[in-house]
Amino acid sequence: LGSLRQALYDIHVPRTDDDWRRARHRLRYEEAFVLQAELARRRARAAAEPATARPRVVGGLLDAFDARLPFTLTAGQREVGDQLAGELALAVPMQRLLQGEVGSGKTVVALRAMLQVVDAGGQAALLAPTEVLASQHARSLRALLGDLAEGGMLGGAESGTRVALLTGSLSTAARRDALLDAASGAAGIVVGTHALLSKNVQFAELGLVVVDEQHKFGVEQRDTLRAKAAASPHLLVMTATPIPRTVAMTVFGDLETSVLTEVPAGRSGVSTHVVPADNLPWVARTWKRVREEVDKGGRAYVVCARIEGDDEDGADLVAAAPVTLGDSGAAPRRPLRAVVEVAEELRGLADLEGVGVGVLHGRMGSEDKERALADFASGAVPVLVSTTVVEVGVDVPEATVMVILDADRFGVSQLHQLRGRIGRGAAPGVCLLVSSAPPETPAADRVATVAGTRDGFELASFDLEQRGEGDVLGASQWGAATSLRLLRVTRDGDLIDDARADARALVEQDPELAAWPALQAAIDARLADRRDEFLDRT
């Protein structure tokens, strides 16, 4: 590669084109190698921590669960399950990232891992970012387990355990019961939000931490939960947001990665169409289609970016394109649609006469959210106007149609996640993206691309190219537009791959880089302070 001094000289005072190209390659490689060396060192440090082996127990909860599964696991679910089972059986803490396409069955894979840990005498904690998602997880796990989740209760399986739910809005009595179940070990699985991080939450023997939608948690929160274990617990990070391979190597470089792409059998496809917001006949037809789906026994989501007025509910909105100064012909921007006003509007539509219209958003109390979701799932209220709180985890197999208003103001990943809430049963789904984006604009391209493919990894690559890695790696992760200098994850995948292999080989020989003070100095200089949290966010 040549020396750094020669590379700096050649890139500033090149004599030939080969000089500056060779120098640029050398500098890019060094940048990648320094990053990967630190990730490899962190990975080695974690692997050196003592952990309790949790091997599979024959005739335990996991075997009982597998025997009563009403469906066949996909090949991908079996393969990833075997990977997790093998790593849980080791006295080295598992550190694995599980990426799963929308609807690929990550929950079942995670549950099987949790049951293996429970069989081996441990407990599993599932950390979710919102109360809606935590409650949905608890319901799903209890439904999948049946009487296996009623250990110690009348009618429960003799070898069963319990699934406890711990969120901030629980009643005092419910919270006390959940805390007791976690501390005594009666609950083998504890599901919760940030409430799990409270000092008064204790576990009898925490053996596995599962973090869902990892990008919504910081390193301190993750480590606070892991610190509640006597020995280093195993770690499974899950995300339904597809991550291009080069980004996974750069951002999640200290985790092993598994990918689920196959959708379980029996699920129908989803067709997606763009509806121009200014085409009133098409908009009217949208609500007629909602009525048709409801009359067939389906459910309909209507997603808005705001609750009411100018308020937002955590939607990852993309800024509207600026109006050019002096462009007097530009149409004034229509305010974003809001849950409260849209629900009232739909209740007054002749096409939806007699159809119950409910609402769901982040300001509602826990009981009101539960009631809204239960009424929607049962069909008592078959149309649900919601913010993006339904983006992940909400599972209603009868939901067959989704209307996303102001779709041009949502990011590609969020549109893909929202669309994943429908078509989860036997009936096909339809997603209608109502957009105000002018033709041949980035916003129009985003919406058209989502409508054109259901491949999450293809969409993630498009998003990376369009937004730029400064946004994807993110100000929230790096503290700046981008902290990469010459390296680009969209372009330098092979180089990052080489640097990762070289860095891991070096760290295997010298885990603390004691013989490489210059490398340690480079890591300290380039990756200190604000970037430390980026590295640790996995």
Stockholm file with secondary structure:
# STOCKHOLM 1.0

chainA/1-538         LGSLRQALYDIHVPRTDDDWRRARHRLRYEEAFVLQAELARRRARAAAEPATARPRVVGGLLDAFDARLPFTLTAGQREVGDQLAGELALAVPMQRLLQGEVGSGKTVVALRAMLQVVDAGGQAALLAPTEVLASQHARSLRALLGDLAEGGMLGGAESGTRVALLTGSLSTAARRDALLDAASGAAGIVVGTHALLSKNVQFAELGLVVVDEQHKFGVEQRDTLRAKAAASPHLLVMTATPIPRTVAMTVFGDLETSVLTEVPAGRSGVSTHVVPADNLPWVARTWKRVREEVDKGGRAYVVCARIEGDDEDGADLVAAAPVTLGDSGAAPRRPLRAVVEVAEELRGLADLEGVGVGVLHGRMGSEDKERALADFASGAVPVLVSTTVVEVGVDVPEATVMVILDADRFGVSQLHQLRGRIGRGAAPGVCLLVSSAPPETPAADRVATVAGTRDGFELASFDLEQRGEGDVLGASQWGAATSLRLLRVTRDGDLIDDARADARALVEQDPELAAWPALQAAIDARLADRRDEFLDRT
#=GR chainA/1-538 SS CCCHHHHHHHHHSCSSHHHHHHHHHHHHHHHHHHHHHHHHHHHHHHHHSCCCCCCCCTTSHHHHHHHHCSSCCCHHHHHHHHHHHHHHTSSSCCEEEEEECTTSCHHHHHHHHHHHHHHTTCEEEEECSSHHHHHHHHHHHHHHHGGGGBTTSTTCCTTCCEEEEECTTCCHHHHHHHHHHHHHSCEEEEEESGGGGSTTCCCSCEEEEEEESGGGSCHHHHHHHHTTSSSCCEEEEEESSCCCHHHHHHHSTTSEEEEECCCCTTCCCEEEEEEETTCHHHHHHHHHHHHHHHHTTCEEEEECSBSSTTCCCSCCBCCCCCCCTTCTTSCCCCCCCBHHHHHHHHHTCGGGTTCCEEEECTTSCHHHHHHHHHHHHHTSSCEEEECGGGSSSCCCTTEEEEEETTGGGBCHHHHHHHHTTSSCSSSCEEEEEEECCCTTSHHHHHHHHHHHCCCHHHHHHHHHHHHCHHHHTCHHHHSSSCCCSSCCTTTCHHHHHHHHHHHHHHHHHCTTCTTCHHHHHHHHHHHSTHHHHHHHTC
#=GC SS_cons         CCCHHHHHHHHHSCSSHHHHHHHHHHHHHHHHHHHHHHHHHHHHHHHHSCCCCCCCCTTSHHHHHHHHCSSCCCHHHHHHHHHHHHHHTSSSCCEEEEEECTTSCHHHHHHHHHHHHHHTTCEEEEECSSHHHHHHHHHHHHHHHGGGGBTTSTTCCTTCCEEEEECTTCCHHHHHHHHHHHHHSCEEEEEESGGGGSTTCCCSCEEEEEEESGGGSCHHHHHHHHTTSSSCCEEEEEESSCCCHHHHHHHSTTSEEEEECCCCTTCCCEEEEEEETTCHHHHHHHHHHHHHHHHTTCEEEEECSBSSTTCCCSCCBCCCCCCCTTCTTSCCCCCCCBHHHHHHHHHTCGGGTTCCEEEECTTSCHHHHHHHHHHHHHTSSCEEEECGGGSSSCCCTTEEEEEETTGGGBCHHHHHHHHTTSSCSSSCEEEEEEECCCTTSHHHHHHHHHHHCCCHHHHHHHHHHHHCHHHHTCHHHHSSSCCCSSCCTTTCHHHHHHHHHHHHHHHHHCTTCTTCHHHHHHHHHHHSTHHHHHHHTC
//
